[in-house]
Amino acid sequence: MSADKRIPVSEETRNELHNLKRPGQTYDELLSDLAQLRRRQDLEQRFVDLEEQARDDLTPLDDV
């Protein structure tokens, strides 16, 4: 593991993170899991946006 870094957070945020942490899970693991979840959500949203855009670009069969 690389050198430890400190990330300043409010007491409220620290408590929220603590409540999300599973027994035995480190904060590093928790933050990594949260970052991965965010990337997945962003990717899913991009697919939803593309699907909506594609629908807008399609011509209904009745109009053909």
C-alpha positions in Angstrom: 0.0 0.0 0.0 1.3 3.5 -0.8 1.9 6.2 1.8 -1.1 7.0 4.0 -2.8 10.3 3.3 -5.2 12.3 5.5 -8.5 13.4 4.0 -10.2 16.1 6.1 -13.9 15.5 6.6 -16.5 16.9 8.9 -17.6 14.9 12.0 -21.0 14.4 10.3 -19.4 12.9 7.2 -17.1 10.7 9.3 -20.1 9.4 11.2 -21.9 8.6 7.9 -18.9 6.8 6.6 -18.5 4.9 9.9 -22.2 3.8 9.6 -21.6 2.5 6.1 -18.6 0.5 7.0 -19.0 -3.2 7.4 -17.3 -5.0 10.3 -13.6 -5.5 9.5 -13.8 -3.2 6.5 -11.2 -0.4 6.4 -12.0 3.1 5.4 -9.8 2.6 2.3 -11.9 -0.3 1.3 -15.1 1.6 1.9 -14.0 4.6 -0.1 -12.8 2.3 -2.9 -16.2 0.6 -2.9 -18.0 3.9 -3.0 -15.9 5.2 -5.8 -16.6 2.0 -7.8 -20.3 2.3 -7.1 -20.2 6.0 -8.4 -18.4 5.0 -11.6 -21.0 2.3 -12.2 -23.9 4.7 -11.6 -22.3 7.3 -14.0 -21.9 4.6 -16.6 -25.5 3.4 -16.2 -26.7 7.0 -16.5 -24.7 7.4 -19.7 -26.5 4.3 -21.1 -29.9 5.7 -20.1 -29.1 9.1 -21.7 -27.9 7.4 -24.9 -31.1 5.2 -25.0 -33.3 8.3 -24.6 -31.3 10.1 -27.3 -31.7 7.2 -29.6 -35.5 7.1 -29.1 -35.7 10.8 -29.9 -33.8 10.2 -33.2 -36.0 7.3 -34.3 -38.9 7.7 -36.7 -42.1 5.9 -35.7 -43.0 3.0 -38.1 -46.4 4.6 -38.7 -44.6 7.6 -40.2 -42.7 5.5 -42.7 
